[in-house]
Amino acid sequence: MRFEPDGRYLPDIDAASEADLALASRACPFSSAGPDEDAIADRLYPELQKHPAIGRHASCYVGHVAEAGFRDRGSSGGLTSWIAARLLEDGDVDGVIHVQPVARDPGANAIDSPLFHFAVSRSVEQLSKGSKSHYYPVELSAVLSQILSRPGERFAIIALPCFIKAIRRLALQDPRVASAIGPTIGLVCGHLKTAAFAEMLAWQVGIGPDSLSAIDFRHKLPEPPATSYAMAATGRNGERTVRPMSKLAGRDWGQGWFRLNACSYCDDVVGETADISIGDAWLPGWVEDPAGTNVTIARSARMQELLATGLSSGRLAVQDLSADDVANSQAGGFRYRRDALELRLAEAKDKGRWVPKKRVKPARRITGQRKRTLEVREQMARFSREAGAQARQSGDFSSLLARMQKLVERERQIARPKLRHKVMRWLRSLRAGAPQ
Ligand SMILES: Cc1cc2nc3c(=O)[nH]c(=O)nc-3n(C[C@H](O)[C@H](O)[C@H](O)COP(=O)(O)OP(=O)(O)OC[C@H]3O[C@@H](n4cnc5c(N)ncnc54)[C@H](O)[C@@H]3O)c2cc1C
């Protein structure tokens, strides 16, 4: 996998044989060659009930870790790190594959030295160093080579839905992967960004790409709600700047700044092929707590057992949640990945462009204002991705931001009710109020 100047990974396939490409296609989560999420989950959890949005599930919960040291370090309730820590301590696995920050060499060029990578943690202490959500591109090849060189060991993996799907597909083809990978922990996912997202946030607080040495995308603030978190960027001189996301351009996830193109062709929001899926409880009654709360979907018996014993021992403060409420906590994600995906597929088909086979069928049910909003948002994603390469090279995000502000303004205009509609509404209200 090559780390490209625009801040994303691309596969290096020039020297690959036809046979290698055919194998890779069966593992790539965005290729139509292998089984889809339904087929994988049907095979893994045939006895579990199926929900149209969250897929197969045994039980769903909302809550946080009560045991000290997890929630405060975590993005939300700290459950992801807690589950992984239990697997290590109980001896289920020898290590946990997850994303860790990289200590950048002082002279390193930001263009080709990523800030995060997949690594293996073998202790709870190591694991805790990777806490938080890293909205940054990563790839699995290096860590896979590492674990395959140690036959007999077993690993848990924490990853986004498409990575878990890739691992499941790979395990079907390669028995070494099937025996090395144990429990899978999926993070609920809105979309993944290019590296330019981190650099643009840091640039807005005066830290240029080459001076950025670390970033925390989910610095918790003491005031409610949990959605009002901050970003903390550390420069090469060690100085750390914390800035609420509400003060930074590019914070709106719906607008999709720097969203990877593949994410526009994904229909798995929660990680339907994982043994457990964990996300943020963006739900009334929970989102008000700035300390952070998780939603979780358990599928395997071991994950149900860990949650039940965590609850009975008082180490977890969780309670049952309905599958519908888990889906409601990700309403925006499902609108984009299911309803709006129909339209993207239909448009791509009309233009003769290749798209992967999805569980969602192409359709043109979205029209009018919503369709225009989606169009301008796709432009935002595409333009920020393309112009990101130039901004990374120059270390200057000003022209990208100026152009993005114009697109944001266009989105605002689309959302604004038209004068004609306002007059019609006013006339209707007059008629309603007139004596009969
Ligand atoms: C790109 C991205 C998009 C997301 N979108 C949504 C969303 O739309 N809705 C939602 O509810 N939740 C989303 N999440 C998940 C959410 O941000 C939290 O990660 C989740 O709620 C777990 O919180 P926690 O406190 O339990 O995790 P923690 O205890 O902080 O542990 C997080 C663990 O995840 C690992 N990790 C972090 N980033 C990555 C990554 N990119 N790939 C693999 N492992 C990683 C860390 O190494 C750490 O081990 C997203 C996460 C990411 C990375």
The ligand as an SDF file (V2000), in Angstrom:
LIG
                    3D

 53 58  0  0  0  0  0  0  0  0999 V2000
  -13.1110    7.0860   11.1050 C   0  0  0  0  0  0  0  0  0  0  0  0
  -14.0820    6.8680   12.2330 C   0  0  0  0  0  0  0  0  0  0  0  0
  -15.4220    7.2250   12.0480 C   0  0  0  0  0  0  0  0  0  0  0  0
  -16.3490    7.0070   13.0690 C   0  0  0  0  0  0  0  0  0  0  0  0
  -17.6640    7.3480   12.8600 N   0  0  0  0  0  0  0  0  0  0  0  0
  -18.5790    7.1240   13.8270 C   0  0  0  0  0  0  0  0  0  0  0  0
  -19.9550    7.4410   13.6350 C   0  0  0  0  0  0  0  0  0  0  0  0
  -20.3480    7.9510   12.5880 O   0  0  0  0  0  0  0  0  0  0  0  0
  -20.8140    7.1710   14.6570 N   0  0  0  0  0  0  0  0  0  0  0  0
  -20.4020    6.6150   15.8380 C   0  0  0  0  0  0  0  0  0  0  0  0
  -21.2260    6.3900   16.7230 O   0  0  0  0  0  0  0  0  0  0  0  0
  -19.1200    6.3060   16.0460 N   0  0  0  0  0  0  0  0  0  0  0  0
  -18.2030    6.5310   15.0770 C   0  0  0  0  0  0  0  0  0  0  0  0
  -16.8960    6.1940   15.2770 N   0  0  0  0  0  0  0  0  0  0  0  0
  -16.5320    5.4900   16.5240 C   0  0  0  0  0  0  0  0  0  0  0  0
  -16.3830    6.4350   17.6800 C   0  0  0  0  0  0  0  0  0  0  0  0
  -15.6850    7.5930   17.2650 O   0  0  0  0  0  0  0  0  0  0  0  0
  -15.6100    5.7820   18.8400 C   0  0  0  0  0  0  0  0  0  0  0  0
  -14.3920    5.2980   18.3310 O   0  0  0  0  0  0  0  0  0  0  0  0
  -16.3370    4.6530   19.4600 C   0  0  0  0  0  0  0  0  0  0  0  0
  -17.5180    5.1420   20.0170 O   0  0  0  0  0  0  0  0  0  0  0  0
  -15.5040    3.9530   20.5220 C   0  0  0  0  0  0  0  0  0  0  0  0
  -15.3190    4.7940   21.6150 O   0  0  0  0  0  0  0  0  0  0  0  0
  -14.6200    4.2200   22.9200 P   0  0  0  0  0  0  0  0  0  0  0  0
  -14.5630    5.3020   23.9300 O   0  0  0  0  0  0  0  0  0  0  0  0
  -15.2790    2.9420   23.2670 O   0  0  0  0  0  0  0  0  0  0  0  0
  -13.1740    3.8950   22.3080 O   0  0  0  0  0  0  0  0  0  0  0  0
  -11.7250    3.9350   22.9980 P   0  0  0  0  0  0  0  0  0  0  0  0
  -11.7500    3.2180   24.2880 O   0  0  0  0  0  0  0  0  0  0  0  0
  -11.2060    5.3140   22.9050 O   0  0  0  0  0  0  0  0  0  0  0  0
  -10.9000    3.0050   21.9950 O   0  0  0  0  0  0  0  0  0  0  0  0
  -10.8380    3.2640   20.6370 C   0  0  0  0  0  0  0  0  0  0  0  0
  -10.0440    2.1500   19.9880 C   0  0  0  0  0  0  0  0  0  0  0  0
  -10.2460    2.2090   18.5890 O   0  0  0  0  0  0  0  0  0  0  0  0
   -9.0130    2.1790   17.9210 C   0  0  0  0  0  0  0  0  0  0  0  0
   -9.1270    3.0090   16.7290 N   0  0  0  0  0  0  0  0  0  0  0  0
   -9.2860    4.3470   16.6550 C   0  0  0  0  0  0  0  0  0  0  0  0
   -9.3290    4.7590   15.3900 N   0  0  0  0  0  0  0  0  0  0  0  0
   -9.2110    3.6540   14.6460 C   0  0  0  0  0  0  0  0  0  0  0  0
   -9.2040    3.4190   13.2550 C   0  0  0  0  0  0  0  0  0  0  0  0
   -9.2770    4.4020   12.3610 N   0  0  0  0  0  0  0  0  0  0  0  0
   -9.1060    2.1460   12.8160 N   0  0  0  0  0  0  0  0  0  0  0  0
   -8.9940    1.1270   13.7020 C   0  0  0  0  0  0  0  0  0  0  0  0
   -8.9830    1.2780   15.0500 N   0  0  0  0  0  0  0  0  0  0  0  0
   -9.0920    2.5350   15.4910 C   0  0  0  0  0  0  0  0  0  0  0  0
   -8.0240    2.7730   18.8970 C   0  0  0  0  0  0  0  0  0  0  0  0
   -6.7410    2.3190   18.5980 O   0  0  0  0  0  0  0  0  0  0  0  0
   -8.5560    2.2720   20.2240 C   0  0  0  0  0  0  0  0  0  0  0  0
   -8.0030    1.0140   20.5080 O   0  0  0  0  0  0  0  0  0  0  0  0
  -15.9360    6.4350   14.2970 C   0  0  0  0  0  0  0  0  0  0  0  0
  -14.5840    6.1090   14.4940 C   0  0  0  0  0  0  0  0  0  0  0  0
  -13.6670    6.3140   13.4740 C   0  0  0  0  0  0  0  0  0  0  0  0
  -12.2230    5.9540   13.6950 C   0  0  0  0  0  0  0  0  0  0  0  0
  1  2  1  0
  2  3  1  0
  2 52  2  0
  3  4  2  0
  4  5  1  0
  4 50  1  0
  5  6  2  0
  6  7  1  0
  6 13  1  0
  7  8  2  0
  7  9  1  0
  9 10  1  0
 10 11  2  0
 10 12  1  0
 12 13  2  0
 13 14  1  0
 14 15  1  0
 14 50  1  0
 15 16  1  0
 16 17  1  0
 16 18  1  0
 18 19  1  0
 18 20  1  0
 20 21  1  0
 20 22  1  0
 22 23  1  0
 23 24  1  0
 24 25  2  0
 24 26  1  0
 24 27  1  0
 27 28  1  0
 28 29  2  0
 28 30  1  0
 28 31  1  0
 31 32  1  0
 32 33  1  0
 33 34  1  0
 33 48  1  0
 34 35  1  0
 35 36  1  0
 35 46  1  0
 36 37  1  0
 36 45  1  0
 37 38  2  0
 38 39  1  0
 39 40  1  0
 39 45  2  0
 40 41  1  0
 40 42  2  0
 42 43  1  0
 43 44  2  0
 44 45  1  0
 46 47  1  0
 46 48  1  0
 48 49  1  0
 50 51  2  0
 51 52  1  0
 52 53  1  0
M  END
$$$$
